[in-house]
Amino acid sequence: MARVVVDVMLKPEILDPQGQAVQRALPRLGFQGISDVRQGKRFELEVDGPVDGTALARIHELAESFLANTVIEDFTVKVEEVKAEAGK
């Protein structure tokens, strides 16, 4: 089993009100030196079988058509190592 991660972020030119709210709150909470905050989404997909070029192409299609609004969001697709759980 493999894990494929799709990270979705607003495009840089799109206003991010949630990120701005976090950025404004940080100094009040004692966190200094953070000049910008952007908020996004992370999807972790557990894939049965090998993650080959065909599987990645289908996941890219899934991300483009369902997980991200490509008018205002960019996304990346990457394969992550899945660590075995203890006792399995």
C-alpha positions as CSV (number, residue, x, y, z in Angstrom):
1,M,0.0,0.0,0.0
2,A,1.2,3.5,-0.8
3,R,0.2,7.0,0.2
4,V,-0.2,9.7,-2.3
5,V,-0.6,13.3,-0.9
6,V,-2.4,16.0,-2.8
7,D,-1.7,19.5,-1.4
8,V,-4.1,22.2,-2.6
9,M,-3.3,25.9,-2.1
10,L,-4.9,29.1,-3.3
11,K,-3.0,30.7,-6.2
12,P,-0.7,33.5,-5.0
13,E,-2.8,36.2,-6.5
14,I,-6.0,35.0,-4.7
15,L,-6.8,36.7,-1.4
16,D,-6.5,34.3,1.5
17,P,-8.7,35.7,4.4
18,Q,-8.1,32.7,6.6
19,G,-4.4,33.0,6.3
20,Q,-4.6,36.7,6.9
21,A,-6.7,36.1,10.1
22,V,-4.0,33.7,11.4
23,Q,-1.2,36.1,10.5
24,R,-2.9,39.0,12.4
25,A,-3.4,36.7,15.5
26,L,0.1,35.5,15.7
27,P,1.7,38.6,17.3
28,R,-1.0,38.7,19.9
29,L,-0.2,35.1,20.8
30,G,3.5,35.8,21.1
31,F,4.7,34.6,17.8
32,Q,6.9,37.2,16.1
33,G,8.6,37.2,12.7
34,I,6.0,35.5,10.6
35,S,5.5,37.7,7.5
36,D,2.8,35.8,5.7
37,V,0.5,32.8,6.2
38,R,-1.4,30.9,3.5
39,Q,-3.9,28.2,4.4
40,G,-4.5,25.2,2.2
41,K,-5.8,21.6,2.1
42,R,-4.0,18.3,2.3
43,F,-5.5,15.0,1.0
44,E,-3.9,11.7,1.8
45,L,-4.9,8.9,-0.5
46,E,-4.1,5.3,0.4
47,V,-3.6,3.4,-2.8
48,D,-3.8,-0.3,-3.2
49,G,-1.1,-1.7,-5.4
50,P,1.9,0.1,-7.0
51,V,1.8,3.8,-7.7
52,D,3.1,3.8,-11.2
53,G,2.7,6.4,-14.0
54,T,-0.9,5.3,-14.7
55,A,-2.0,5.5,-11.1
56,L,-0.4,9.0,-10.7
57,A,-2.1,10.2,-13.9
58,R,-5.5,9.1,-12.5
59,I,-4.8,10.8,-9.2
60,H,-3.7,13.9,-11.0
61,E,-7.0,13.8,-12.9
62,L,-8.9,13.3,-9.6
63,A,-7.2,16.3,-8.1
64,E,-7.8,18.5,-11.1
65,S,-11.4,17.6,-11.4
66,F,-12.6,17.1,-7.8
67,L,-10.1,18.1,-5.1
68,A,-9.0,21.5,-6.4
69,N,-10.8,24.4,-8.0
70,T,-8.1,25.0,-10.6
71,V,-9.5,28.5,-11.4
72,I,-8.3,29.7,-8.0
73,E,-6.1,26.9,-6.6
74,D,-2.9,25.1,-7.5
75,F,-2.1,21.6,-6.4
76,T,0.8,19.2,-6.1
77,V,0.8,15.4,-6.1
78,K,3.5,13.4,-4.4
79,V,4.1,9.8,-3.2
80,E,4.9,9.5,0.5
81,E,6.5,6.5,2.2
82,V,4.1,4.7,4.5
83,K,5.7,3.5,7.7
84,A,4.6,0.1,9.0
85,E,2.6,0.3,12.1
86,A,3.8,-1.7,15.2
87,G,2.2,-5.1,15.6
88,K,1.2,-5.4,11.9
